[in-house]
Amino acid sequence: MPAGKGPTKLNLRTRKEERLPSSGLWLPNRTMTCVTTGEPTFSPYDAASGKTSEQAAFGGCEPYFTTDGIW
């Protein structure tokens, strides 16, 4: 990631890039309602304001999101 650019969403079909309104390096879920940093935590995310309500970490490791949002 280029310095100063921040997190970016890329549409693979159109190649359009959209900068995410986030204050940190968060990985969002498909619906842009929850984020993680790679630590064992999932935090609510408000895409309209770009605000994240950081939650306490759980035990475990390396959380990730699935495309269907179920598993």
N, CA, C and O atoms as a Tripos MOL2 file, in Angstrom:
@<TRIPOS>MOLECULE
protein
  284   283    71     0     0
PROTEIN
NO_CHARGES

@<TRIPOS>ATOM
      1 N           0.8440   -1.1730    0.0000 N.3       1 MET1
      2 CA          0.0000    0.0000    0.0000 C.3       1 MET1
      3 C           0.8910    1.2380    0.0000 C.2       1 MET1
      4 O           1.7970    1.3500    0.8250 O.2       1 MET1
      5 N           0.6400    2.1640   -0.9150 N.am      2 PRO2
      6 CA          1.4350    3.3820   -0.9620 C.3       2 PRO2
      7 C           1.2840    4.2010    0.3170 C.2       2 PRO2
      8 O           0.2030    4.2570    0.9020 O.2       2 PRO2
      9 N           2.3570    4.8250    0.7400 N.am      3 ALA3
     10 CA          2.3420    5.6350    1.9580 C.3       3 ALA3
     11 C           1.2990    6.7360    1.8620 C.2       3 ALA3
     12 O           1.2090    7.4310    0.8490 O.2       3 ALA3
     13 N           0.5130    6.8920    2.9180 N.am      4 GLY4
     14 CA         -0.4640    7.9680    2.9810 C.3       4 GLY4
     15 C          -1.7680    7.6890    2.2670 C.2       4 GLY4
     16 O          -2.6910    8.4990    2.3550 O.2       4 GLY4
     17 N          -1.8840    6.5740    1.5650 N.am      5 LYS5
     18 CA         -3.1080    6.3040    0.8230 C.3       5 LYS5
     19 C          -4.2000    5.7510    1.7150 C.2       5 LYS5
     20 O          -5.3640    6.1120    1.5400 O.2       5 LYS5
     21 N          -3.8700    4.8860    2.6670 N.am      6 GLY6
     22 CA         -4.8580    4.3180    3.5740 C.3       6 GLY6
     23 C          -5.5730    3.1360    2.9580 C.2       6 GLY6
     24 O          -5.2850    2.7550    1.8230 O.2       6 GLY6
     25 N          -6.5130    2.5450    3.7050 N.am      7 PRO7
     26 CA         -7.2250    1.3750    3.2100 C.3       7 PRO7
     27 C          -8.0740    1.7140    1.9850 C.2       7 PRO7
     28 O          -8.7210    2.7600    1.9380 O.2       7 PRO7
     29 N          -8.0640    0.8270    1.0050 N.am      8 THR8
     30 CA         -8.7640    1.0620   -0.2550 C.3       8 THR8
     31 C          -9.5440   -0.1730   -0.6680 C.2       8 THR8
     32 O          -9.0590   -1.2960   -0.5300 O.2       8 THR8
     33 N         -10.7660    0.0330   -1.1800 N.am      9 LYS9
     34 CA        -11.5840   -1.0510   -1.7280 C.3       9 LYS9
     35 C         -11.4410   -1.0000   -3.2430 C.2       9 LYS9
     36 O         -11.5670    0.0650   -3.8470 O.2       9 LYS9
     37 N         -11.1750   -2.1580   -3.8610 N.am     10 LEU10
     38 CA        -10.9910   -2.2380   -5.3070 C.3      10 LEU10
     39 C         -12.0710   -3.1160   -5.9030 C.2      10 LEU10
     40 O         -12.2270   -4.2690   -5.5020 O.2      10 LEU10
     41 N         -12.8300   -2.5780   -6.8690 N.am     11 ASN11
     42 CA        -13.8110   -3.3600   -7.6170 C.3      11 ASN11
     43 C         -13.0560   -4.0660   -8.7280 C.2      11 ASN11
     44 O         -12.5430   -3.4160   -9.6390 O.2      11 ASN11
     45 N         -12.9820   -5.3870   -8.6640 N.am     12 LEU12
     46 CA        -12.1780   -6.1370   -9.6310 C.3      12 LEU12
     47 C         -12.7560   -6.1040  -11.0410 C.2      12 LEU12
     48 O         -12.0120   -6.2470  -12.0110 O.2      12 LEU12
     49 N         -14.0540   -5.9190  -11.1700 N.am     13 ARG13
     50 CA        -14.6590   -5.8450  -12.5090 C.3      13 ARG13
     51 C         -14.3720   -4.5150  -13.1990 C.2      13 ARG13
     52 O         -13.9840   -4.4800  -14.3660 O.2      13 ARG13
     53 N         -14.5690   -3.4200  -12.4600 N.am     14 THR14
     54 CA        -14.4270   -2.0910  -13.0630 C.3      14 THR14
     55 C         -13.0530   -1.4700  -12.8290 C.2      14 THR14
     56 O         -12.7040   -0.4770  -13.4670 O.2      14 THR14
     57 N         -12.2690   -2.0530  -11.9150 N.am     15 ARG15
     58 CA        -10.9570   -1.5220  -11.5080 C.3      15 ARG15
     59 C         -11.0680   -0.1960  -10.7700 C.2      15 ARG15
     60 O         -10.0670    0.4980  -10.5910 O.2      15 ARG15
     61 N         -12.2890    0.1680  -10.3330 N.am     16 LYS16
     62 CA        -12.4910    1.4150   -9.6010 C.3      16 LYS16
     63 C         -11.9990    1.2480   -8.1670 C.2      16 LYS16
     64 O         -12.3360    0.2700   -7.4990 O.2      16 LYS16
     65 N         -11.2060    2.2010   -7.7000 N.am     17 GLU17
     66 CA        -10.7190    2.2100   -6.3280 C.3      17 GLU17
     67 C         -11.5270    3.2020   -5.5140 C.2      17 GLU17
     68 O         -11.8780    4.2810   -5.9910 O.2      17 GLU17
     69 N         -11.8170    2.8180   -4.2720 N.am     18 GLU18
     70 CA        -12.5370    3.6990   -3.3640 C.3      18 GLU18
     71 C         -11.8210    3.6880   -2.0250 C.2      18 GLU18
     72 O         -11.6710    2.6390   -1.3980 O.2      18 GLU18
     73 N         -11.3840    4.8470   -1.5950 N.am     19 ARG19
     74 CA        -10.7010    4.9350   -0.3040 C.3      19 ARG19
     75 C         -11.7130    4.7640    0.8120 C.2      19 ARG19
     76 O         -12.7640    5.4060    0.8090 O.2      19 ARG19
     77 N         -11.4020    3.8990    1.7670 N.am     20 LEU20
     78 CA        -12.2970    3.6520    2.8820 C.3      20 LEU20
     79 C         -12.1120    4.7220    3.9540 C.2      20 LEU20
     80 O         -10.9830    5.0670    4.3040 O.2      20 LEU20
     81 N         -13.2240    5.2470    4.4760 N.am     21 PRO21
     82 CA        -13.1330    6.2930    5.5070 C.3      21 PRO21
     83 C         -12.8150    5.6870    6.8590 C.2      21 PRO21
     84 O         -13.6900    5.5860    7.7190 O.2      21 PRO21
     85 N         -11.5730    5.2850    7.0530 N.am     22 SER22
     86 CA        -11.1800    4.6300    8.2970 C.3      22 SER22
     87 C          -9.9480    5.2960    8.8670 C.2      22 SER22
     88 O          -9.1030    5.8160    8.1380 O.2      22 SER22
     89 N          -9.8640    5.2700   10.1840 N.am     23 SER23
     90 CA         -8.7130    5.9010   10.8310 C.3      23 SER23
     91 C          -7.5610    4.9240   11.0420 C.2      23 SER23
     92 O          -6.4940    5.3150   11.5160 O.2      23 SER23
     93 N          -7.7670    3.6780   10.6970 N.am     24 GLY24
     94 CA         -6.7200    2.6830   10.9020 C.3      24 GLY24
     95 C          -6.7220    1.6640    9.7910 C.2      24 GLY24
     96 O          -7.4620    1.7980    8.8170 O.2      24 GLY24
     97 N          -5.9030    0.6540    9.9310 N.am     25 LEU25
     98 CA         -5.8310   -0.3910    8.9120 C.3      25 LEU25
     99 C          -6.7590   -1.5330    9.3000 C.2      25 LEU25
    100 O          -6.3130   -2.5660    9.8010 O.2      25 LEU25
    101 N          -8.0230   -1.3430    9.0710 N.am     26 TRP26
    102 CA         -9.0590   -2.2940    9.4050 C.3      26 TRP26
    103 C          -9.4760   -3.0700    8.1630 C.2      26 TRP26
    104 O          -9.5240   -2.5070    7.0690 O.2      26 TRP26
    105 N          -9.7780   -4.3510    8.3200 N.am     27 LEU27
    106 CA        -10.3230   -5.1660    7.2470 C.3      27 LEU27
    107 C         -11.8320   -5.2480    7.4520 C.2      27 LEU27
    108 O         -12.2820   -5.8150    8.4480 O.2      27 LEU27
    109 N         -12.6320   -4.6890    6.5220 N.am     28 PRO28
    110 CA        -14.0910   -4.7100    6.6990 C.3      28 PRO28
    111 C         -14.7110   -5.9930    6.1710 C.2      28 PRO28
    112 O         -14.1350   -6.6820    5.3300 O.2      28 PRO28
    113 N         -15.9160   -6.3040    6.6900 N.am     29 ASN29
    114 CA        -16.6740   -7.4050    6.1280 C.3      29 ASN29
    115 C         -17.3550   -6.9360    4.8380 C.2      29 ASN29
    116 O         -17.2710   -5.7590    4.4870 O.2      29 ASN29
    117 N         -18.0190   -7.8410    4.1410 N.am     30 ARG30
    118 CA        -18.6260   -7.5390    2.8420 C.3      30 ARG30
    119 C         -19.6750   -6.4360    2.9260 C.2      30 ARG30
    120 O         -19.8110   -5.6400    1.9970 O.2      30 ARG30
    121 N         -20.4110   -6.3800    4.0200 N.am     31 THR31
    122 CA        -21.4750   -5.3890    4.1600 C.3      31 THR31
    123 C         -20.9980   -4.0760    4.7900 C.2      31 THR31
    124 O         -21.7940   -3.1590    4.9900 O.2      31 THR31
    125 N         -19.7110   -3.9850    5.1010 N.am     32 MET32
    126 CA        -19.1210   -2.7730    5.6800 C.3      32 MET32
    127 C         -19.7760   -2.3930    7.0150 C.2      32 MET32
    128 O         -19.9880   -1.2120    7.2890 O.2      32 MET32
    129 N         -20.0950   -3.3980    7.8430 N.am     33 THR33
    130 CA        -20.7090   -3.1480    9.1430 C.3      33 THR33
    131 C         -19.8170   -3.5840   10.2980 C.2      33 THR33
    132 O         -20.1000   -3.2680   11.4540 O.2      33 THR33
    133 N         -18.7520   -4.3020    9.9990 N.am     34 CYS34
    134 CA        -17.8690   -4.8430   11.0220 C.3      34 CYS34
    135 C         -16.4480   -4.8890   10.4710 C.2      34 CYS34
    136 O         -16.2500   -5.1100    9.2760 O.2      34 CYS34
    137 N         -15.4650   -4.6820   11.3340 N.am     35 VAL35
    138 CA        -14.0670   -4.6790   10.9020 C.3      35 VAL35
    139 C         -13.1970   -5.4680   11.8720 C.2      35 VAL35
    140 O         -13.5770   -5.7050   13.0180 O.2      35 VAL35
    141 N         -12.0260   -5.8710   11.3940 N.am     36 THR36
    142 CA        -11.0250   -6.5060   12.2410 C.3      36 THR36
    143 C          -9.6440   -6.0120   11.8080 C.2      36 THR36
    144 O          -9.4580   -5.5670   10.6750 O.2      36 THR36
    145 N          -8.6900   -6.0960   12.7170 N.am     37 THR37
    146 CA         -7.3210   -5.6900   12.3970 C.3      37 THR37
    147 C          -6.4160   -6.8890   12.2050 C.2      37 THR37
    148 O          -5.2320   -6.7320   11.9060 O.2      37 THR37
    149 N          -6.9590   -8.0860   12.3730 N.am     38 GLY38
    150 CA         -6.1430   -9.2850   12.3500 C.3      38 GLY38
    151 C          -5.9090   -9.8130   13.7480 C.2      38 GLY38
    152 O          -5.4490  -10.9410   13.9240 O.2      38 GLY38
    153 N          -6.2250   -8.9950   14.7480 N.am     39 GLU39
    154 CA         -6.2260   -9.4510   16.1360 C.3      39 GLU39
    155 C          -7.5420  -10.1960   16.3450 C.2      39 GLU39
    156 O          -8.4690  -10.0110   15.5570 O.2      39 GLU39
    157 N          -7.6560  -11.0250   17.3720 N.am     40 PRO40
    158 CA         -8.9000  -11.7700   17.5640 C.3      40 PRO40
    159 C         -10.0270  -10.8890   18.1090 C.2      40 PRO40
    160 O         -10.4430  -11.0380   19.2570 O.2      40 PRO40
    161 N         -10.5080   -9.9810   17.2820 N.am     41 THR41
    162 CA        -11.6090   -9.0960   17.6590 C.3      41 THR41
    163 C         -12.4020   -8.6820   16.4300 C.2      41 THR41
    164 O         -11.8480   -8.5690   15.3370 O.2      41 THR41
    165 N         -13.6820   -8.4590   16.6040 N.am     42 PHE42
    166 CA        -14.5460   -7.9190   15.5550 C.3      42 PHE42
    167 C         -15.2140   -6.6820   16.1290 C.2      42 PHE42
    168 O         -15.8220   -6.7430   17.1980 O.2      42 PHE42
    169 N         -15.1050   -5.5510   15.4230 N.am     43 SER43
    170 CA        -15.6150   -4.2890   15.9320 C.3      43 SER43
    171 C         -16.6660   -3.7180   14.9920 C.2      43 SER43
    172 O         -16.4880   -3.7600   13.7740 O.2      43 SER43
    173 N         -17.7770   -3.1770   15.5410 N.am     44 PRO44
    174 CA        -18.7940   -2.5350   14.7040 C.3      44 PRO44
    175 C         -18.1870   -1.3570   13.9430 C.2      44 PRO44
    176 O         -17.3450   -0.6270   14.4660 O.2      44 PRO44
    177 N         -18.6300   -1.1890   12.7020 N.am     45 TYR45
    178 CA        -18.1140   -0.1250   11.8360 C.3      45 TYR45
    179 C         -19.2810    0.6220   11.2010 C.2      45 TYR45
    180 O         -20.2080    0.0000   10.6810 O.2      45 TYR45
    181 N         -19.2420    1.9490   11.2390 N.am     46 ASP46
    182 CA        -20.2470    2.8000   10.5980 C.3      46 ASP46
    183 C         -19.6120    3.4030    9.3540 C.2      46 ASP46
    184 O         -18.8240    4.3450    9.4500 O.2      46 ASP46
    185 N         -19.9520    2.8620    8.1850 N.am     47 ALA47
    186 CA        -19.3320    3.3020    6.9350 C.3      47 ALA47
    187 C         -19.6440    4.7670    6.6170 C.2      47 ALA47
    188 O         -18.8110    5.4580    6.0310 O.2      47 ALA47
    189 N         -20.8180    5.2420    6.9910 N.am     48 ALA48
    190 CA        -21.1930    6.6270    6.6930 C.3      48 ALA48
    191 C         -20.2750    7.6260    7.3870 C.2      48 ALA48
    192 O         -19.8810    8.6290    6.7910 O.2      48 ALA48
    193 N         -19.9380    7.3580    8.6350 N.am     49 SER49
    194 CA        -19.0850    8.2920    9.3820 C.3      49 SER49
    195 C         -17.6220    7.8660    9.3920 C.2      49 SER49
    196 O         -16.7410    8.6660    9.7070 O.2      49 SER49
    197 N         -17.3590    6.5830    9.0400 N.am     50 GLY50
    198 CA        -15.9920    6.0840    9.0750 C.3      50 GLY50
    199 C         -15.5200    5.7510   10.4760 C.2      50 GLY50
    200 O         -14.3240    5.5730   10.7040 O.2      50 GLY50
    201 N         -16.4560    5.6650   11.4240 N.am     51 LYS51
    202 CA        -16.0870    5.4100   12.8160 C.3      51 LYS51
    203 C         -16.1720    3.9190   13.1540 C.2      51 LYS51
    204 O         -17.0900    3.2120   12.7390 O.2      51 LYS51
    205 N         -15.1890    3.4800   13.9160 N.am     52 THR52
    206 CA        -15.1230    2.1110   14.3980 C.3      52 THR52
    207 C         -15.2480    2.1210   15.9090 C.2      52 THR52
    208 O         -14.5920    2.9120   16.5860 O.2      52 THR52
    209 N         -16.0940    1.2400   16.4420 N.am     53 SER53
    210 CA        -16.2180    1.0740   17.8900 C.3      53 SER53
    211 C         -15.3790   -0.1400   18.2710 C.2      53 SER53
    212 O         -15.8650   -1.2710   18.3030 O.2      53 SER53
    213 N         -14.1040    0.1250   18.5580 N.am     54 GLU54
    214 CA        -13.1670   -0.9700   18.8180 C.3      54 GLU54
    215 C         -13.5930   -1.7760   20.0410 C.2      54 GLU54
    216 O         -13.8760   -1.2140   21.0990 O.2      54 GLU54
    217 N         -13.6340   -3.0960   19.8840 N.am     55 GLN55
    218 CA        -14.0370   -4.0240   20.9330 C.3      55 GLN55
    219 C         -12.8150   -4.7210   21.5200 C.2      55 GLN55
    220 O         -11.7500   -4.7540   20.9050 O.2      55 GLN55
    221 N         -12.9810   -5.2700   22.7020 N.am     56 ALA56
    222 CA        -11.9050   -6.0320   23.3500 C.3      56 ALA56
    223 C         -11.6330   -7.3050   22.5610 C.2      56 ALA56
    224 O         -12.5410   -7.8820   21.9630 O.2      56 ALA56
    225 N         -10.3840   -7.7350   22.5650 N.am     57 ALA57
    226 CA         -9.9850   -8.9350   21.8330 C.3      57 ALA57
    227 C         -10.4960  -10.1920   22.5260 C.2      57 ALA57
    228 O         -10.5720  -10.2510   23.7540 O.2      57 ALA57
    229 N         -10.8450  -11.1960   21.7220 N.am     58 PHE58
    230 CA        -11.2240  -12.5130   22.2140 C.3      58 PHE58
    231 C          -9.9770  -13.3870   22.2430 C.2      58 PHE58
    232 O          -8.9240  -12.9880   21.7440 O.2      58 PHE58
    233 N         -10.0910  -14.5640   22.8180 N.am     59 GLY59
    234 CA         -9.0100  -15.5220   22.6950 C.3      59 GLY59
    235 C          -9.0370  -16.1020   21.2810 C.2      59 GLY59
    236 O         -10.0650  -16.0290   20.6080 O.2      59 GLY59
    237 N          -7.9640  -16.6550   20.8370 N.am     60 GLY60
    238 CA         -7.9170  -17.2200   19.4890 C.3      60 GLY60
    239 C          -6.9480  -16.4480   18.6220 C.2      60 GLY60
    240 O          -6.1150  -15.6930   19.1220 O.2      60 GLY60
    241 N          -7.0610  -16.6430   17.3160 N.am     61 CYS61
    242 CA         -6.1280  -15.9680   16.4220 C.3      61 CYS61
    243 C          -6.7460  -15.7270   15.0550 C.2      61 CYS61
    244 O          -7.6980  -16.4000   14.6610 O.2      61 CYS61
    245 N          -6.2060  -14.7840   14.3590 N.am     62 GLU62
    246 CA         -6.4640  -14.4550   12.9600 C.3      62 GLU62
    247 C          -7.9210  -14.5590   12.5120 C.2      62 GLU62
    248 O          -8.2690  -15.4920   11.7890 O.2      62 GLU62
    249 N          -8.7750  -13.6290   12.9210 N.am     63 PRO63
    250 CA        -10.1640  -13.6360   12.4580 C.3      63 PRO63
    251 C         -10.2500  -13.2630   10.9810 C.2      63 PRO63
    252 O          -9.3790  -12.5720   10.4550 O.2      63 PRO63
    253 N         -11.2770  -13.7140   10.3370 N.am     64 TYR64
    254 CA        -11.5040  -13.3400    8.9410 C.3      64 TYR64
    255 C         -12.9880  -13.4010    8.6450 C.2      64 TYR64
    256 O         -13.7620  -13.9890    9.4010 O.2      64 TYR64
    257 N         -13.3810  -12.7880    7.5340 N.am     65 PHE65
    258 CA        -14.7760  -12.7730    7.1080 C.3      65 PHE65
    259 C         -14.9500  -13.6750    5.9080 C.2      65 PHE65
    260 O         -14.0310  -13.8310    5.1040 O.2      65 PHE65
    261 N         -16.1270  -14.2720    5.7810 N.am     66 THR66
    262 CA        -16.4520  -15.0480    4.5980 C.3      66 THR66
    263 C         -17.3610  -14.2160    3.7040 C.2      66 THR66
    264 O         -18.0120  -13.2870    4.1820 O.2      66 THR66
    265 N         -17.4140  -14.5310    2.4230 N.am     67 THR67
    266 CA        -18.2290  -13.7430    1.5000 C.3      67 THR67
    267 C         -19.7090  -13.8760    1.7680 C.2      67 THR67
    268 O         -20.4700  -12.9560    1.4680 O.2      67 THR67
    269 N         -20.1510  -15.0170    2.3370 N.am     68 ASP68
    270 CA        -21.5770  -15.1610    2.6240 C.3      68 ASP68
    271 C         -21.9680  -14.5770    3.9780 C.2      68 ASP68
    272 O         -23.1560  -14.4600    4.2760 O.2      68 ASP68
    273 N         -20.9960  -14.2110    4.7950 N.am     69 GLY69
    274 CA        -21.2600  -13.5860    6.0860 C.3      69 GLY69
    275 C         -21.8270  -14.5200    7.1300 C.2      69 GLY69
    276 O         -22.2520  -14.0720    8.1950 O.2      69 GLY69
    277 N         -21.8420  -15.8150    6.8460 N.am     70 ILE70
    278 CA        -22.4170  -16.7790    7.7810 C.3      70 ILE70
    279 C         -21.3440  -17.5660    8.5250 C.2      70 ILE70
    280 O         -21.4180  -17.6890    9.7470 O.2      70 ILE70
    281 N         -20.3650  -18.0940    7.8320 N.am     71 TRP71
    282 CA        -19.3430  -18.9340    8.4580 C.3      71 TRP71
    283 C         -18.0320  -18.2460    8.5380 C.2      71 TRP71
    284 O         -17.0650  -18.8190    9.0400 O.2      71 TRP71
@<TRIPOS>BOND
     1     1     2 1
     2     2     3 1
     3     3     4 2
     4     3     5 am
     5     5     6 1
     6     6     7 1
     7     7     8 2
     8     7     9 am
     9     9    10 1
    10    10    11 1
    11    11    12 2
    12    11    13 am
    13    13    14 1
    14    14    15 1
    15    15    16 2
    16    15    17 am
    17    17    18 1
    18    18    19 1
    19    19    20 2
    20    19    21 am
    21    21    22 1
    22    22    23 1
    23    23    24 2
    24    23    25 am
    25    25    26 1
    26    26    27 1
    27    27    28 2
    28    27    29 am
    29    29    30 1
    30    30    31 1
    31    31    32 2
    32    31    33 am
    33    33    34 1
    34    34    35 1
    35    35    36 2
    36    35    37 am
    37    37    38 1
    38    38    39 1
    39    39    40 2
    40    39    41 am
    41    41    42 1
    42    42    43 1
    43    43    44 2
    44    43    45 am
    45    45    46 1
    46    46    47 1
    47    47    48 2
    48    47    49 am
    49    49    50 1
    50    50    51 1
    51    51    52 2
    52    51    53 am
    53    53    54 1
    54    54    55 1
    55    55    56 2
    56    55    57 am
    57    57    58 1
    58    58    59 1
    59    59    60 2
    60    59    61 am
    61    61    62 1
    62    62    63 1
    63    63    64 2
    64    63    65 am
    65    65    66 1
    66    66    67 1
    67    67    68 2
    68    67    69 am
    69    69    70 1
    70    70    71 1
    71    71    72 2
    72    71    73 am
    73    73    74 1
    74    74    75 1
    75    75    76 2
    76    75    77 am
    77    77    78 1
    78    78    79 1
    79    79    80 2
    80    79    81 am
    81    81    82 1
    82    82    83 1
    83    83    84 2
    84    83    85 am
    85    85    86 1
    86    86    87 1
    87    87    88 2
    88    87    89 am
    89    89    90 1
    90    90    91 1
    91    91    92 2
    92    91    93 am
    93    93    94 1
    94    94    95 1
    95    95    96 2
    96    95    97 am
    97    97    98 1
    98    98    99 1
    99    99   100 2
   100    99   101 am
   101   101   102 1
   102   102   103 1
   103   103   104 2
   104   103   105 am
   105   105   106 1
   106   106   107 1
   107   107   108 2
   108   107   109 am
   109   109   110 1
   110   110   111 1
   111   111   112 2
   112   111   113 am
   113   113   114 1
   114   114   115 1
   115   115   116 2
   116   115   117 am
   117   117   118 1
   118   118   119 1
   119   119   120 2
   120   119   121 am
   121   121   122 1
   122   122   123 1
   123   123   124 2
   124   123   125 am
   125   125   126 1
   126   126   127 1
   127   127   128 2
   128   127   129 am
   129   129   130 1
   130   130   131 1
   131   131   132 2
   132   131   133 am
   133   133   134 1
   134   134   135 1
   135   135   136 2
   136   135   137 am
   137   137   138 1
   138   138   139 1
   139   139   140 2
   140   139   141 am
   141   141   142 1
   142   142   143 1
   143   143   144 2
   144   143   145 am
   145   145   146 1
   146   146   147 1
   147   147   148 2
   148   147   149 am
   149   149   150 1
   150   150   151 1
   151   151   152 2
   152   151   153 am
   153   153   154 1
   154   154   155 1
   155   155   156 2
   156   155   157 am
   157   157   158 1
   158   158   159 1
   159   159   160 2
   160   159   161 am
   161   161   162 1
   162   162   163 1
   163   163   164 2
   164   163   165 am
   165   165   166 1
   166   166   167 1
   167   167   168 2
   168   167   169 am
   169   169   170 1
   170   170   171 1
   171   171   172 2
   172   171   173 am
   173   173   174 1
   174   174   175 1
   175   175   176 2
   176   175   177 am
   177   177   178 1
   178   178   179 1
   179   179   180 2
   180   179   181 am
   181   181   182 1
   182   182   183 1
   183   183   184 2
   184   183   185 am
   185   185   186 1
   186   186   187 1
   187   187   188 2
   188   187   189 am
   189   189   190 1
   190   190   191 1
   191   191   192 2
   192   191   193 am
   193   193   194 1
   194   194   195 1
   195   195   196 2
   196   195   197 am
   197   197   198 1
   198   198   199 1
   199   199   200 2
   200   199   201 am
   201   201   202 1
   202   202   203 1
   203   203   204 2
   204   203   205 am
   205   205   206 1
   206   206   207 1
   207   207   208 2
   208   207   209 am
   209   209   210 1
   210   210   211 1
   211   211   212 2
   212   211   213 am
   213   213   214 1
   214   214   215 1
   215   215   216 2
   216   215   217 am
   217   217   218 1
   218   218   219 1
   219   219   220 2
   220   219   221 am
   221   221   222 1
   222   222   223 1
   223   223   224 2
   224   223   225 am
   225   225   226 1
   226   226   227 1
   227   227   228 2
   228   227   229 am
   229   229   230 1
   230   230   231 1
   231   231   232 2
   232   231   233 am
   233   233   234 1
   234   234   235 1
   235   235   236 2
   236   235   237 am
   237   237   238 1
   238   238   239 1
   239   239   240 2
   240   239   241 am
   241   241   242 1
   242   242   243 1
   243   243   244 2
   244   243   245 am
   245   245   246 1
   246   246   247 1
   247   247   248 2
   248   247   249 am
   249   249   250 1
   250   250   251 1
   251   251   252 2
   252   251   253 am
   253   253   254 1
   254   254   255 1
   255   255   256 2
   256   255   257 am
   257   257   258 1
   258   258   259 1
   259   259   260 2
   260   259   261 am
   261   261   262 1
   262   262   263 1
   263   263   264 2
   264   263   265 am
   265   265   266 1
   266   266   267 1
   267   267   268 2
   268   267   269 am
   269   269   270 1
   270   270   271 1
   271   271   272 2
   272   271   273 am
   273   273   274 1
   274   274   275 1
   275   275   276 2
   276   275   277 am
   277   277   278 1
   278   278   279 1
   279   279   280 2
   280   279   281 am
   281   281   282 1
   282   282   283 1
   283   283   284 2
@<TRIPOS>SUBSTRUCTURE
     1 MET1         2 RESIDUE 1 A MET
     2 PRO2         6 RESIDUE 1 A PRO
     3 ALA3        10 RESIDUE 1 A ALA
     4 GLY4        14 RESIDUE 1 A GLY
     5 LYS5        18 RESIDUE 1 A LYS
     6 GLY6        22 RESIDUE 1 A GLY
     7 PRO7        26 RESIDUE 1 A PRO
     8 THR8        30 RESIDUE 1 A THR
     9 LYS9        34 RESIDUE 1 A LYS
    10 LEU10       38 RESIDUE 1 A LEU
    11 ASN11       42 RESIDUE 1 A ASN
    12 LEU12       46 RESIDUE 1 A LEU
    13 ARG13       50 RESIDUE 1 A ARG
    14 THR14       54 RESIDUE 1 A THR
    15 ARG15       58 RESIDUE 1 A ARG
    16 LYS16       62 RESIDUE 1 A LYS
    17 GLU17       66 RESIDUE 1 A GLU
    18 GLU18       70 RESIDUE 1 A GLU
    19 ARG19       74 RESIDUE 1 A ARG
    20 LEU20       78 RESIDUE 1 A LEU
    21 PRO21       82 RESIDUE 1 A PRO
    22 SER22       86 RESIDUE 1 A SER
    23 SER23       90 RESIDUE 1 A SER
    24 GLY24       94 RESIDUE 1 A GLY
    25 LEU25       98 RESIDUE 1 A LEU
    26 TRP26      102 RESIDUE 1 A TRP
    27 LEU27      106 RESIDUE 1 A LEU
    28 PRO28      110 RESIDUE 1 A PRO
    29 ASN29      114 RESIDUE 1 A ASN
    30 ARG30      118 RESIDUE 1 A ARG
    31 THR31      122 RESIDUE 1 A THR
    32 MET32      126 RESIDUE 1 A MET
    33 THR33      130 RESIDUE 1 A THR
    34 CYS34      134 RESIDUE 1 A CYS
    35 VAL35      138 RESIDUE 1 A VAL
    36 THR36      142 RESIDUE 1 A THR
    37 THR37      146 RESIDUE 1 A THR
    38 GLY38      150 RESIDUE 1 A GLY
    39 GLU39      154 RESIDUE 1 A GLU
    40 PRO40      158 RESIDUE 1 A PRO
    41 THR41      162 RESIDUE 1 A THR
    42 PHE42      166 RESIDUE 1 A PHE
    43 SER43      170 RESIDUE 1 A SER
    44 PRO44      174 RESIDUE 1 A PRO
    45 TYR45      178 RESIDUE 1 A TYR
    46 ASP46      182 RESIDUE 1 A ASP
    47 ALA47      186 RESIDUE 1 A ALA
    48 ALA48      190 RESIDUE 1 A ALA
    49 SER49      194 RESIDUE 1 A SER
    50 GLY50      198 RESIDUE 1 A GLY
    51 LYS51      202 RESIDUE 1 A LYS
    52 THR52      206 RESIDUE 1 A THR
    53 SER53      210 RESIDUE 1 A SER
    54 GLU54      214 RESIDUE 1 A GLU
    55 GLN55      218 RESIDUE 1 A GLN
    56 ALA56      222 RESIDUE 1 A ALA
    57 ALA57      226 RESIDUE 1 A ALA
    58 PHE58      230 RESIDUE 1 A PHE
    59 GLY59      234 RESIDUE 1 A GLY
    60 GLY60      238 RESIDUE 1 A GLY
    61 CYS61      242 RESIDUE 1 A CYS
    62 GLU62      246 RESIDUE 1 A GLU
    63 PRO63      250 RESIDUE 1 A PRO
    64 TYR64      254 RESIDUE 1 A TYR
    65 PHE65      258 RESIDUE 1 A PHE
    66 THR66      262 RESIDUE 1 A THR
    67 THR67      266 RESIDUE 1 A THR
    68 ASP68      270 RESIDUE 1 A ASP
    69 GLY69      274 RESIDUE 1 A GLY
    70 ILE70      278 RESIDUE 1 A ILE
    71 TRP71      282 RESIDUE 1 A TRP
